[in-house]
Amino acid sequence: MRIACLTTSLSLDNGWGRYSYEIIRRLPDYGIEPVVFLDISAPKANQDGFKSYSVLRSFSNGIRKPINLQWDWLKIRSKISNCHIVHCFAEPFMPLAYLAASRNPKKLLVNAVGTYAFSSLNQKNSNLYYQAYKLAESIPTISHYVARLINERLPEFADKLQVIPLGVNTEHIQLFPNHQQFPKRENAFLAVGQVKARKGTLQAVEALAKVVEKFPEAKLYIAGSIAQTNYVQQVKNKINENNLENHVYFLGTVSTEELNYYYSRVRGLVMPSMNVGNSFEGFGLVHLEANSFGVPSIGSLDCGNEDAIKDGYSGFLVEQGNTDAIAQSMMKLLDPSFDWSSMSRNAINFAQSMSWNKVVESYVNLYQSIA
């Protein structure tokens, strides 16, 4: 079986690219040949089992969208002639997926990942996005939260929705037989992701100010890009207001090896996501990544975090913006009387139950059911 895959990139430093890569690279193991089309700016990523073509121009909306769509169609039509299914991993390419599946009739899958699954319906070319949903055999969503929002906005497609959560790499778990031991961890937390309002960085810092009153040695490491924005300045101002200069450390963008190092030394990950306008956290993959290192995680209710954290088992879910609740969860993970080691083991078990291999098996079953 050959699958035409449309996505932005196969890069590990962004959401669309990361989950596309983890799924696509495993498909050949199941006898499926992906033919991958990426944004024109994406580096080629040819690997054993599949080829990629960085040719797509129709990512952005605007007056050139119709022209770019025709360009993309001309670039891919001969290469997808023998494909059985068109799978759109990234919502911006839904119009192209619709053209590809309708002009040379093929089965269509359209993933709903996050904010763009809805904002695209308000664009100039919104009808093409709607037609893609209408033509699709299935609309896999990455969380029950995203599925619920689609069901509310587009109830006519409710029977097409299928929740297939994101996954996590678990191969490294056996390499760290003692990494879950509480005494070897410092009283520190890790936040992973770009410093921006949707990630709840400001709320994490405000909660830390409450934590250090009881645990003066508590720290927060922030791993992610730091753009010069008003929001970043708000976070820095909050740090100064609460005298947290020796408690908060901006690591910037770090390598996978560096990130794994911090996962192995902290006692919790904190990413209390916030719904900001029409933007929301579709899943929150870093929660699972932390769990795979035995790190319990703290996230927010009313977003995709609800699928990434098993409350009270692999971490804690708290009300959005409730810094008291965030602080209480953080202090619980630092409290010597709390059975941190058991929650750490639970976190590992939860991560193993959410492996990428299980995610891919779900997609393979879906392909086979509609082919």
Phi, psi and omega in degrees: 000136179246134182239125173276118184251125179249122179204172184286314182195179172241035182274145181275357186259014173213158188298307180301313183296318184297308184286329175299314181299313185296328179279308187298319184293341181266346184301320179302333178295342180252017178077019180251132181259108176277139172245113196253131178241127187240165173303147186299336180274352184280141176291148176296149184223045181296130179225171175300127177103341177201161176241152176234149181231116179270084188228350190281136182245354192264027180297310187273149173276166180142186186292340180269359183304311180300321179293316180295327177297316179296320177301311181298318180299317178297326182287329188252344192299321181288329183282341180256006185301328181260010179277148181267329186222142169257122181243114179266111181275333186238123188306326180302339181262014178300318177301319178295318178300320179297314179298315183296322183277336184266325183285328175232080198318120178217160176289147185234136170240137179232118178279140172249110189260316185190222187308318186292341178297338182249319182297332179296334181285353178253008182273171179301326183259032188300330182297325179293324176294317179297318180296327177296315176300319184293320182284334186301138173288327182209150177238089178289132176246154185271356177200160177294331179295313179297318179299320180296319180294319178295319180298325178287322183277322184230067184298338180293345180252016185302323184286351178268347185287136176217121181277118173233095183298162175290169182232190183213149174286132183240002185298332185279349188302316182291348180281348183235067186298337183245011188287349180270359184289126185300313187299337184275358180264149174270162180284074186217157178235159180235136170243133184236128178132163179302139179287102180205165188302321184296336180275352177070029181298318180298319179293325178295319179292318178298322178293321180300324179302325178285325182294319185292343175295329179259327180236085187301340182269000184299144182226160173227120174261132180244112181254111181164162182295146182238093178282157178278082182239165176299325181294316178300320179295323176299318179297315180294323177296320179295323177297315180293319181300326184256013178053047182257016184303329181263012181239340182244129183233118176275115182270344186071195178286126184242159177286166177300320180296317178294318180297318178298325177299316180289325175301328184277357183239347183265167180253358177190152170255139180231114175219081183279077188306149180236137170280118184240107185062237178266003181266142180206166178274114182290330180212289184104063186299331183296336177297316178292322179298318176298316179302323182294344174257015180076020182258114174298153187231148179243123180218186188252151170283171175062039173196186182294348177302337182296337175266341184270346181228131172264104190302128179080356182244301179258358182164207184224141173251132183231162177297138180301133176078000181273090185292333176296317180293321177298313181298318179298319178294319178297315182293328178298320180289341178265344186288121180301337180280348179276139182281073182297320183299322178293317178294326177298315178295321176300319181299317178297316179298320180294318178299317180296330178285349183241036184290156178298327180300322178291325176298313182296321177301323178296319179290321178299316178299322179293316178303312184295329183286337184248347184298000000 
